[in-house]
Amino acid sequence: MLFLAGSAQAQQEPLSVIDWLNDPPENLPGTVLLEPPVTQSGNQPDIVVTPLEALSQPLGLVSSSVTGLPVDMWQGSDPDRLAKLIGHVPVKYNPAMQRLLFTLLLSEARAPAEPGAQETLLLARLDRLMQLGAADPVQSLVQLAGPTDSRARFQRWFDATLLTGDEDRSCTALIAQPHLSQDYAAQIFCKARRGDWASAALTLEAAHALQVLPSEDLAVLDRFLSPELYEDAEYLPQPDHPDPLSFRLFEAIGERLPSTPLPRAFANADLRDVAGWKAQIEAAERLTRIGALTPNQLLGLYSERDPAASGAVWDRVAAVQRFESALQTGKPTAIAKTLPIVWAQMQKVGLEVPFSELFAGRLSQVTLTNPGAESLRWRVLLLSELYETAALSAPDQSEKSQFLAALAQGDPGRARSPSPLADAVAQGFAWAAPVPSDIDTMLANGQLGEAILETMELFAHGARGNLVDLTAAIATLRRVGLEDTARRAALNLLILQGT
């Protein structure tokens, strides 16, 4: 057996160069002699040396494979321009645009290659998320990026944790690395939170002696560390523009500030158990309206218990609970009776689309005999993810209904436009609808993220009455593959404005 193996190996030894030329092996690739020449001469070509740029790591909470946005969507854009667009693009009145902005901010993406671009873009994303009220994503995103890598990152992390109730984590980091914040108030708060009251008191004494804090901050810190000395004292004046730390300090001394007049992010603090049920509901409504909270969380609060009184928020709670009860019975008459009432309540607080997302699935299972209620049920479905299915069965032959049905199917041009606004929408879906030249140039240069932000600006202008911009925005959204966003944004605009 050894002999046979050795013989076989000898027979398969590779040919020498001369042998290979004289007796070439079979099964070679086809000849390449007929290929066109790769050069016109035998001269040595010039060698161009280009330094390789170190690419930053993609950063985001949602994988690009989920969002569908490429990790290099910010490449080629000026980071300062991106920061400005991220900070100011308006999305307040259109839930589809809100979803698109959150997708851009949370999607895993790489910053432009310019020096400092990664920090500029990260801080812009964090600041806009906080402005939208999304404190939890801010905390998660900065933790992913490295919250102690710079003072700017730490400050945003610290503020977010104060509003979400997770301040022990950031305080631990601050005590271990005091250089992360030069704010004496933060040092005092964190030392006390970690149980080092003696050190906190010593730092407060130093702050008094050095006068490094405003007198109003010193007053609340005095009460925070020595509450027994101020049991019968009058309440402190409420600050006009409190930061998250001031908000939590006032809460700690029993003088809780209302979050309603404060920036939206402060509503997160009212979602904790320390707030009353009414405050939790109002905070959840405020955050859900801008897309910073899921509708299911709001529904959980609405359903938690029986309304405590009547009027305002309690009327909404009662309307939602009665509507849910009607849905559970499955009786069309009960649903038709309660749907208009709960819809009117949702309209008062701008929660039509979250309501639709919550109940569209169950509403799609019924047909209402009351024409008005059936038409309303259909519009609720159009505002949800079921808009394409709903479009197959318009409740009537009116111009508005037929146009909305055609729009939901991506072909509004086949129906008659009921208004100039609807006509501008239809033109955006036309096959020859032009994309603005500046945005077209961005797309040609691979600046997808910047192009989408500019398109969102155009849509906002169009929603305010500049119909040319509205047409251009819809055409651009479709051009970059955001067909679903284009349809839902247009449906949101036409239905919520009553057009």
N, C-alpha and C positions, 0 to 999 in steps of 0.2 A: 504493500500500500504506500509506503514511503517512497519507493522507487517510482511508482506511477505518478504520485503527486509531484515529485521532482521533475519528472519528464514533462508533465503538462506545463509546469512553470517555465521550463526551458523553452518549450515551443511558443510561449506567449511573451517572451522577452521583447522589449520594444526594438523596432528597427533602428539602425544607425541612420544618420542624415543621408548618406549616399544611397543606402538601401531604400529609404523612404522615397527618394526622388525617382529611383529606378522602378520601384514597385509600390506606387502609392496605395494606401489602404482604401477600401470601398466605403460607401455611405458618407462621403464628404459633402459639405454644403454645396449648393450649386455655384457655378462660376461667378466671380465678381468682376470679371474683365469687362463686362458690358455696362457696368455702372458708370455714371458720369464722373469726370475727374474732380477731385476735391480741391485742386489748386491749379493755377495756370502756369506755375513755374516751380523750380526746385529750390528757390531761395528760402532761407529760414524766416518764418513769419515773425513779426514784432510780438513781443510778449508784454501784455498789459497786466500790471500787478494792482489788485484792488484789496485793501485791508478788509478783513471780515469784521462786521460789527457784532458785538456781543448782544444777543437778543435776550430781552428780559423774559422771565417766566410768565406764562399766562396766569391771570389772576381773576377769580370770580367764584361765585357760589353755585352756579348752574353750568354744567358741562356744555360746551359748544355743540356737542352732538344732540343735546336736548333742545336747545334754543334754535339751532339751525344757523346761527351766526358764526362766521369764521373767526378763529382766534386772532387773525391779523386785521380785523375790521378797522382798527384805529391807525394802522400803518400809513405813513405818508402825510398825515395831518399834523398841523401845528398844535401842540398840546395846550397852549394858552387859548387858542380858538375853541378847541374841544371843551375845555373847562368852562368857557363862557356859554357855549351852547347848552351844555349839560345843566348849568345853573339856572338858565332862563327859559328854556323851551316850555311853553305853556301846555298843560294837559288837564287842567282842572275840570273842564266840563265834558270831557269825552273819555269814557272808560276804556275804549279800545286804544286810544293814545296813551292812557295811563299804563295799560299792560305792556305796550311796546316800550315805553320808557323804562319800566322796571326790568324788562328783558335785556335792554341795552346795559343797564347799570349792573345787573347781576350776572350777566353772561361771562363765561371764562374768556378772557381776551388779553392780548399782549399790548403793552403801551408802545407808542412810537419810540424810535431809536435815539432821539435827541437826549442829551444829558439832562437829568432831572425830570424827564417826561413821566416816568413811572410814578413819582411822588405827586406831581401836578395832577395827573389823571386820577390817581387813587383818592386824593383829598377832594377833588371835585365830585367824584362818585359818592363818597361818604357824606359830603355836605348836602348833596341833593337828596339822597336817601333820608337824611335826618329832616330836611325841610318837608319832605313828603310824609314824615311821621313814622318811617320804617326803622325804628330804633333797634329791633332785633337783627335785621340784616346788616345794619351798620356795625353792631357788635361782632357779628360773625365774620364779616368781610375784613375788618381791621385785625381781628384775631388771626385770620388766615394769612394776612399780609405780614404780620409781625407788629403787635401794638406797642412794643417798647423800642422800636428802631429809631423813633424820633419823637420829639416833644409834641409835634403837631398830630401825629397818629395817636399818641397816648391821650391827648386832650379829648379827641373825638371818641376814643374808647371809653374814657372815664365818664364823659357825659352820657353816652349810651347806656352804660351799666347802671348809672344812677337812676335812669328812667325805667329800666327793665327790672330793677331790684337785684341786680347781680354785682353790686359794687364791691363785695368782698374780694372778688377776683382782681379787680383793678387796684384796689387798696393794697392788697398783698404785694403787687408789683411795685407800687409807689414806695412802700416802706422799704422794700429791698433795694430800690434804685431811686433815691430821693431827687436826683437830678432831673427826673422826668417832668417835674412840675415845680415852678417857682412860686406857686400859689400857697401862701401860708394856710389859708382856709382849707384847702384840700389836704394838706399835711395834718392839720388838727383833726379834721373829720375822719381821716383814715386811721390815724393812731387810736382815736376813740373807738372806732368800729372794730379794731383788732384787739381792744381791751387794754391798751396802754394809756390809761387815763393820766398818769403822772407826766408822761412825756407830752401828751396833748396839752395839759395845763401849762407846762413849762413853755411850750411853743406859743401858746396864746399870750402868756405874759410877755414874751419877747416881741410878739406882734404889737401889743399895746405900747411897749417901751419904744420900739423903733417906728411906730406909726406907719407900718407898711400895708395896713388894710384900712378901708373907709370905716368911719365910725358906725355906720349901720351894719356892716359885716361883723364888726367886733361885738356889737350888741347882741346879735343872734347867736354868735359863738359863745358868749358869756352864758346865755341861757341854755345853750346846748350842753355845756360842760357842768354847769352848776344850777340845775333847774330848781333846786330847793330854795335858792335865794330869791327867786322871782315868782313864787307861787301866787302872790296877790297883785303882781304888777299888771299894768295895762298892756293890751296887745301892742306889738310893735307895728309901725306903719308898714304896709305892704309895699315891696319894691315894685317900681314900674316895669322894669325889664329884668326879671330874675333869670339867672342861669340855672342849669339842672342842680348844681350844688346848693344854691340858695333855696331852691324849691324843696329839696330834701331836708335842709336844715330847719326850715319853717315847719315842715311836717313833723320833724323830730321833737320840736318844742311844743307841739300841740296847737299850732296856728296854721293849719294847712291852707295853702293858697288854692283858689279855684283854677282849674286848668283851661276852662273855656276861653278866657280872653288871651291866653298865652299861645305861642306857636304850637302847631299841630303835634309836634313830637312829645309835648308834655302830656298829651292824652294817654300815652303809654303808661304813665305812672298811675292813672286811674283804673287800669285794667287789673291791678293787683287786688288782693283780698282786703287790703286796708281801706279801700274806697267802698262806698255804699253801692247798692245795686243800681240806683238811678245814675250815679256818676259813671259806673262801669258801662251802662248801656249808651249813655251820651258819648262817652269816649270811643266806644266801639263803632258807633254810627259815624263819628267824625273820621275815624281812620279807614273804615270800610268805604266811605264815599270817595276817597282818593286812591283806593286800591292797596293801602298799606296793611289791611287786615282781611282775612278771608271771610266771605259771607257766612260760612258755617259757624265761625266763632260768634258772630253777631246773633245768629239764630239761636245758638245755645243760651245766650243771655236773655233773649226775648222769651224763651221757653222755660226759664229757670223756676219761676213761681208765678202766682197770680198777681196782677197789678195791684199796687198798694193804694192807688187813688185814681182820679180821673184827670184828664187834661194833659196836653203836651205829650211827653214821652209815654205816659201810661195809656193814652189812647192808641198809640202805635203798638204797644205791647198787646193790648186787648184785641186790636184788629188782626194782628198776626196770629195770635192764639186761636181766635174764632175761625180764621181762614184755614189754619192747619186742621182744626177739628172738622171743618166742612170737607176738606180733601180726604180725610180719613173715612168719612161716611161714603164718599164716592157718589153722592147725590148731586146731579147737575143743578137742581134748583138751589141747594144750599151753597154750592160753589159760586153760582151766578149772583147770589145775594151778597156774599162776603167779599168777592174779588174787587168790585169797584171801590168798596170802602177801604180795604187795605192798600189798594193802589193809590188812592188819594193821600193816604198817610205817608206812603213811601215817596210820593212826589214832593211833599212838604220838605223833606230832608235830603232830596236828591239821591235816593237809593233805589231807583227803578231797575237799573241793570243788576246790582247785587240780588235784588228780590227775584228778578227773572232767572238768574243763575241758580238760585235756591229751589225754585218751584217749577221750572219749565218741564222737568222730567215727568212730574206727576200731572201737570196740566195737559201735557201732550196725550195723556191716556183718556181724556174726556172730550166730549163735544157739548157745548152749551146751547140750549134752544133759544135763549134770550139773545137777539141779534146784537145788542150793545155789549153784553158781557162776552159773547163769542168773538166779536171784533177786538175787544180788549185782550182776551185770552191769546188771540193770534199775534197781537203786537208784543205781548210778553214773550212769546216764543221767538219772535224775530230778534229780540234783544239778547237772546241766549245763544248757546252753542248749537242749538237745534234749528237755527235760522234757515238753513237750506231745505230741511225736511218740511218745515212749516210753509215755505214758499210754494210748495206743490199744491196747497189747498187754501187759497185766499178766501176769506169769508164773504166777499161780495165783488161786484164788477166795477166798483168806483175807481176813478183815476188814481187816487192815492194808494188803494190796496193793490191794484194791478202794477203800479210802478214799484212799490216796495217788494212785491213778489219777484218781479224781474230783476231788481237790484240784488236781492238775496241770492239769486242764481247767477249773478255776475254779468247780466245782459240787460241793463236798464234801458238801453236804446230801443228795444223792441216795444216799449210801452210809452204812452204819452206822458210827458212831464207835467206834474200838477203845479209847479212853481218855478221861478227862476233858479232857486237854490237846487231843486231837483234836476233841472236842466244842466246846471254846472256839474253836478255829480255824474249824470249820464255821459257828458262829454269826456270826463276823465276815464270812463270805461271803453270809449271808442278805440278801435284798433290803431288809429292814426294819431291818437292824443300825444302831443309832443312833451318831452321832458325838458325842463329849463336847461339852457346851455351850460350854466355854471355847475349845476348838479351832474349833468351828463359828463362834464370834464372830470369831476371827482370820481365818478364811477369808472371812467376809463383809466384813472390813475390808481384804482384800487382803494379809494378812500370811502369805503362803504359806510362806516359808522358815522362819519361827518355828513355824508349825503343823506342818511336817514334822519339825522337831527335837523338838518336844513329843511327836509321835507315836512317834518313835524311842525316846524315854524310856519311853513307855507299853509299847512292844513289849518292851523290856528287862525292865521290871517283870513283864510277862506271862510271859516266858520263865523267870523265877525263881519262878513259881508263882501270881502274881496273875492268874487267868484272866479276870476281868472286864476288866482292862487289855489283855490280849492280844486279846480280841474287839474292843474299841474301837479298838486300833491297826490291826488288819487292815481294819476297816470304814473308817477314815479314809484309809488308804493307797489303797484302792479309790476313795474319794470324790474324791481329788485326782488321779486318773488314773494312779496307780502300781500298776496291776494286776499287772504282771510282778514287781515287787518284793514285793508282798503274797504272791503264790504261791510265789516262790522262798524268801522268808524263812520262810514256814510249812513248806515242804518241808525246808529246812535244819534247822529246829527239830525236826521230827518224826523225820526220818531219823537225824540225828546224835545225838539223845538216845535213839534206839532205841525210840521210841514207835510 
